[in-house]
Amino acid sequence: MDHLHRIEYHRRRPDGVLVLEHTEEVVDHGWYIRKGDDWRRRYTVECAHDFMSRAGTKPGTYAISVWRSDFRVCTVGIEWRPSKG
């Protein structure tokens, strides 16, 4: 079974406009190991923290959307504040 997902990281500008800052593709079935929206949101946030730390993403407000083909798995909003160190 194919578990290819696209994760889009949109930064919210001060005027409220969302700008696509990063995109990654992952082969991962983690969104399906438990059922429910709460699990998908928590898993997305954990994946986003990992990626954003590695990518050196600037602090700010982000909308993170996970897609499988043309189906949106979930979207979450986070305040990203990278750790110092």
C-alpha positions as CSV (number, residue, x, y, z in Angstrom):
1,M,0.0,0.0,0.0
2,D,1.3,3.5,-0.9
3,H,1.6,5.9,2.0
4,L,3.0,8.9,0.2
5,H,1.9,12.2,1.7
6,R,2.7,15.8,0.9
7,I,3.0,18.2,3.9
8,E,2.7,21.9,3.2
9,Y,3.9,24.5,5.6
10,H,2.2,27.9,5.2
11,R,3.4,30.9,7.2
12,R,0.8,33.4,8.2
13,R,2.0,37.0,7.4
14,P,1.0,39.9,9.7
15,D,-1.8,40.8,7.2
16,G,-3.3,37.3,7.6
17,V,-2.2,36.0,4.2
18,L,-0.8,32.4,4.1
19,V,2.4,31.9,2.1
20,L,3.7,28.5,1.3
21,E,7.2,28.3,2.9
22,H,8.0,24.6,2.8
23,T,6.7,21.4,1.2
24,E,7.9,17.9,2.0
25,E,6.9,14.5,0.7
26,V,7.0,11.5,3.1
27,V,6.2,7.9,2.9
28,D,4.5,7.4,6.3
29,H,1.4,5.6,7.5
30,G,1.4,7.2,10.9
31,W,-1.8,9.2,10.3
32,Y,-3.6,5.8,10.2
33,I,-2.2,3.8,13.1
34,R,-5.0,5.3,15.3
35,K,-8.4,6.6,14.4
36,G,-9.8,10.1,14.8
37,D,-9.0,13.7,14.1
38,D,-7.3,14.2,17.5
39,W,-4.7,11.6,16.6
40,R,-4.1,13.0,13.1
41,R,-3.6,16.5,14.5
42,R,-1.2,15.3,17.2
43,Y,0.8,13.2,14.7
44,T,1.0,16.2,12.3
45,V,2.3,18.5,15.0
46,E,5.0,16.0,15.9
47,C,6.1,15.6,12.3
48,A,6.0,19.3,11.8
49,H,8.2,20.0,14.8
50,D,10.8,17.5,13.5
51,F,10.8,18.9,10.0
52,M,10.8,22.5,11.0
53,S,13.7,22.0,13.4
54,R,15.8,20.4,10.7
55,A,14.8,23.0,8.1
56,G,15.7,25.9,10.3
57,T,12.2,27.4,9.9
58,K,11.8,30.9,11.2
59,P,9.5,31.5,14.2
60,G,5.9,32.4,13.4
61,T,2.3,31.2,12.9
62,Y,1.9,28.3,10.5
63,A,-0.9,26.3,9.0
64,I,0.3,22.7,8.2
65,S,-1.7,20.7,5.8
66,V,-1.2,17.0,5.1
67,W,-2.4,15.6,1.7
68,R,-2.6,12.1,0.4
69,S,-3.1,12.4,-3.4
70,D,-5.9,15.0,-3.6
71,F,-7.4,14.2,-0.2
72,R,-6.6,16.5,2.7
73,V,-5.9,14.4,5.7
74,C,-5.8,17.3,8.1
75,T,-4.7,20.9,8.7
76,V,-3.4,22.2,12.0
77,G,-2.2,25.6,13.1
78,I,0.8,26.1,15.3
79,E,2.9,28.9,16.8
80,W,6.4,27.8,15.9
81,R,9.2,28.9,18.3
82,P,12.3,26.9,17.6
83,S,14.3,25.8,20.7
84,K,17.6,27.5,21.2
85,G,20.2,24.8,21.3
